[in-house]
Amino acid sequence: MMLENLKQGDLMHMKFSENAEESYFFSQPHQPFFILAFVNAIVIMLIFLLSYKGILNLAIDPSKFHAYGLTYLMFTPAFFAFLFTTFPRFSSTPVIEKNIYMRVFSLYYLGATLFVLGSIASPVLSALGMIILFSGHLMGFLILKKIYTLSTMEDKDDIFWILTAMFFGVVAHLVFIVGHLFSDVLIRFSTQISIYLFLFLLTFSVAQRMVPFFSHCMIEKNMRLLKVVTLLLILHIVLETLHTHLSFIVDIVLSYVIGKELFRWNLPFPNPNPLLWILHISLYWIPVAFLMAAMSNLTALMSDRSFLFLDIHTLVLGFVFTILIGFGTRVTIGHSGNMMQAGRWEKVLFNWTQVVVVLRLITSMVAAWGWNFMVLFDISVTVWLIMFILWAIRFFAVLISGKKLS
């Protein structure tokens, strides 16, 4: 009898622990969204690698799978992880209630599952997943829009541009789905919008607000910066739509404008704090990325040489991916009761981001010279997978159960 009571007690304790863990996991919006985004980062790239090498036959075009998967299954939920946590603070409004952000998460979880399964089994299933993901994207945007509307702050400039970039993301998402269902011509147009007016503009809008603040740089805010950058990005898309690689004209200007602004900030780099220098490095990649884009696009225009999307990967990996890991790590540590400091694990992860970036750039350069780049391609995907697996080992327990880091 006593043994049975002990067993029942152990069972009740296990159930209580499981319920407590589940309750904690969904208690803050960044936790489930970061988990979903980073799991998708591993799954999408692994499937893409297998399909690119001919080991796995996809029901949809591998390049579409790659572009859509990383943009809307990885980066977008990661953005919601950050914005659902910080946007109310930016706007001086109450936090988003659990039942509200969980609706968006549920749509993303279901949509991502159907898209991945459908990409292998059936294009109809993948299309259904895309529609559900778009519904989640639109719902998330409307939540942020409501917060913006309710905000009584006088200065709404930063949150306006963040919301604008998210709107461009919703538009690009819709155009991609229409293109996927009816015309591939729209896919390229959608990709341009999503890269420059969604992924880049949203990340830069957050970065230009947060990084100087974290770095204790007391500078006068440039109220024209985001407006000028947005107009140049739109011009980039227009030129690229008129003729492939013609955007090199505006990329040079973007490199100068943003590089000049970063120089004005006078960031304390090199910085001994890894949680800061990872953010600084990501910003320095921006002018480098646009300059490399200008050079590669001009060369491709003159010689018909393929750089294997060097322009896009330099910007997305160098800036968006790098700062995502920096901000994601910072938010995860700061909202779990751990000390806001980077240990050996974090230093390895931050340095590894640059291995991911550089290897992908070398792959593009080797392809441009007409050499066999497949070995480098395999290596670059492998270091990407290692990056997210290491991050998962370090932080998933923190996100799921609030583990204290040692």
Secondary structure, 3 states (H helix, E strand, C coil): CHHHHHHHHHHHHHHHHHHHHHHHHCCCCHHHHHHHHHHHHHHHHHHHHHHHCCCCCCCCCHHHHHHHHHHHHHHHHHHHHHHHHHHHHHHCCCCCCHHHHHHHHHHHHHHHHHHHHHHHHCHHHHHHHHHHHHHHHHHHHHHHHHHHHHCCCCCCHHHHHHHHHHHHHHHHHHHHHHHHHCCCHHHHHHHHHHHHHHHHHHHHHHHHHHHHHHCCCCCCCCCCHHHHHHHHHHHHHHHHHHCCCCCHHHHHHHHHHHHHHHHHHCCCCCCCCHHHHHHHHHHHHHHHHHHHHHHHHHHHHHHCCCCCCHHHHHHHHHHHHHHHHHHHHHHHHHCCCCCCCCCHHHHHHHHHHHHHHHHHHHHHHHHHCCCCCHHHHHHHHHHHHHHHHHHHHHHHHHHHHCCCCC
